[in-house]
Amino acid sequence: MRQPGWCCERNPSLGSSPGFRAVDGSGSIESPIASVRVHRIGAVAVAVLALIGCEALSSDNANFQRRERAERQRRLVGMRAATEQTPAGRRLEGDALRDFLQEKTRVSVFEMDPSGRRTRYVEYRYYAAGGRFVYMNNEWAIDPAGNPDDRWRVDGPRLCVLNHSLSQDEHCYGVAVAPDGAVQFYIDDPGSEYHGLLTSVVRVVYDGPPRPEPRRAGD
């Protein structure tokens, strides 16, 4: 999840808080000088702690952004290599694309889940007639009804999907069928560095809604 950009500002209350009351051992004598010294020491301590906190937050955010850029670049290099090495199939569009997708579930199987844990991770995408879209996986998106606001549509040569489980934005793809029947999905996002790149190849397809695998004990 993207972290917010941190902005550290001077606390406007520093130096303006009520004066401290310094009392001697008898509990009856106030010392204005001691009061000023304690007030200043307290203000300096708070200012130092605030500065340290801001620097730590700034450093954490910078480290996060560096890791994110490195991961983005690694993913981009991998997708470009996969796109170059995979012979493109026959592109579908319009009614042919709609008929090819609707009332079928496409299943993607991975050896690692999104957190990087080595495990069998399965995703299901069901393109119901009328534009309803159902997304499931075998870890947390397990409701067979999916999200009622999720939709899919065909726009000429593009498949566009609104899948709230993964994003609040609609994403579009070009779809092609390889000679061996595998379904190839290419990102369609003009102006993006990912435009035209192969994002997935699906080989498991069946009619009707998702039929999830039984969950393992302990899941």
Residue pairs with C-beta under 8 A, 6 or more apart in sequence:
2 68
3 61
3 64
5 61
6 54
6 57
6 58
6 61
8 50
8 51
8 53
8 54
8 55
8 57
8 58
10 50
11 46
11 47
11 50
14 43
14 46
14 47
14 50
15 43
17 39
17 42
17 43
19 35
19 36
19 39
20 35
20 38
20 39
20 42
21 30
21 35
22 30
22 31
22 34
22 35
22 37
22 38
23 29
23 30
23 31
24 31
76 193
76 194
76 197
79 194
79 197
79 198
79 199
80 197
82 197
82 198
83 186
83 196
83 197
83 198
86 184
86 198
86 201
87 178
88 176
88 178
88 184
89 176
89 177
89 178
89 179
89 182
89 183
89 184
90 176
90 177
91 157
91 174
91 175
91 176
92 100
92 157
92 175
92 176
92 177
93 154
93 156
93 157
93 158
94 154
94 156
94 157
97 154
97 157
97 159
97 175
98 154
100 175
100 177
101 127
101 152
101 154
101 159
101 175
102 127
102 128
102 129
103 127
103 128
103 129
103 207
103 208
104 126
104 127
104 205
104 206
104 207
104 208
105 124
105 125
105 126
105 127
105 205
105 206
105 207
105 208
105 209
105 210
105 211
106 124
106 125
106 126
106 127
106 183
106 202
106 204
106 205
107 122
107 123
107 124
107 125
107 202
107 204
107 205
107 206
107 210
108 122
108 123
108 125
108 200
108 202
108 204
109 120
109 121
109 122
109 204
110 120
110 121
110 122
110 123
111 118
111 119
111 120
111 121
112 118
112 119
112 121
113 119
113 121
113 139
114 121
120 138
121 137
121 138
121 139
122 137
122 138
122 212
122 213
123 135
123 136
123 137
124 134
124 135
124 136
124 137
124 210
124 212
125 133
125 134
125 135
125 161
126 133
126 134
126 135
126 136
126 146
126 208
126 209
126 210
127 133
127 152
128 134
128 209
131 151
131 152
131 153
132 146
132 148
132 150
132 151
132 152
133 146
133 150
133 151
133 152
133 161
133 162
133 163
134 144
134 145
134 146
134 150
134 209
134 210
135 141
135 146
135 147
135 150
135 163
135 165
135 166
136 142
136 143
136 144
136 146
136 210
136 212
138 212
138 213
138 215
138 219
139 219
141 165
142 212
142 215
144 209
144 210
144 212
146 165
147 163
147 164
147 165
149 162
149 164
150 161
150 162
150 163
150 164
150 165
151 161
151 162
152 159
152 160
152 161
152 162
153 159
153 160
154 160
155 172
157 174
157 188
158 172
158 173
158 174
158 188
159 172
159 173
159 174
159 175
159 185
160 170
160 171
160 172
160 173
161 170
161 171
161 172
161 173
162 169
162 170
163 171
171 187
171 189
172 187
172 188
172 189
173 185
173 186
173 187
173 188
173 199
174 185
174 186
174 187
174 188
174 196
175 183
175 184
175 185
175 186
176 183
176 184
176 186
177 183
177 184
178 184
178 201
181 203
182 201
182 202
182 203
183 201
183 202
183 203
183 205
184 198
184 200
184 201
185 198
185 199
185 200
185 201
185 202
186 196
186 197
186 198
186 199
187 194
187 195
187 196
187 197
187 199
188 195
188 196
189 195
